[in-house]
Amino acid sequence: MGKIVVNIVGDSIVNGNSFSKIESDKILFNNFGVNGEMSSNVLYRIDSLLDCDLLVLFYGLNDFLNGMSVDYVVENTEKILQKSKSKVLLCIPQMVNTKELRFIFNPEGINRKLEKLYDEYIKLNFNNFKILNFYYLLKEVELFDGIHPNEKTHEDMKKVFLEFLEVNYGFYK
């Protein structure tokens, strides 16, 4: 039997340490993280990424930083879910640091959108997905620029991710 194929698609956080440095004898983790990626970019390139056992989607922060609505992200996600024949794991990103971003963005608004994203995802009428809510699970995050996790938070995210895979899909260890 071949390895289980997990395609992880998303933004710079996926492209960073959380998901890119996972090794396993049983699972092939493919990292398709792209800096600046928004849900619309993922939708545009998703057809080439669907050949897998589990499709992991991690996006939303760049959408919200660029003023897009929760509905916009959910609509793009629905289109991806319609295309996918594999299991899908929707990830809600971690919160942003409100103190560091106060003068650049509206960090409270971004965090509210992340909370609402979960509420909208659970309403989706598809049976091929689960949700991993980093926003809820990681309340103590260290971010080097207010958005991107530092090495410790990347390790925390990786641990939560792998535990989720084992509990919900019966694989990793």
HELIX and SHEET records of a PDB file:
HELIX    1   1 SER A   12  ASN A   15  1                                   4    
HELIX    2   2 ASN A   17  SER A   20  1                                   4    
HELIX    3   3 SER A   39  ARG A   45  1                                   7    
HELIX    4   4 ILE A   46  LEU A   49  5                                   4    
HELIX    5   5 LEU A   61  LEU A   65  1                                   5    
HELIX    6   6 VAL A   70  LYS A   83  1                                  14    
HELIX    7   7 THR A   98  LEU A  101  1                                   4    
HELIX    8   8 PRO A  107  TYR A  121  1                                  15    
HELIX    9   9 PHE A  134  LEU A  137  1                                   4    
HELIX   10  10 GLU A  151  TYR A  169  1                                  19    
SHEET    1   A 5 ILE A  27  GLY A  33  0                                        
SHEET    2   A 5 ILE A   4  GLY A  10  1                                        
SHEET    3   A 5 LEU A  54  PHE A  58  1                                        
SHEET    4   A 5 LYS A  87  ILE A  92  1                                        
SHEET    5   A 5 PHE A 129  ASN A 133  1                                        
END                                                                             
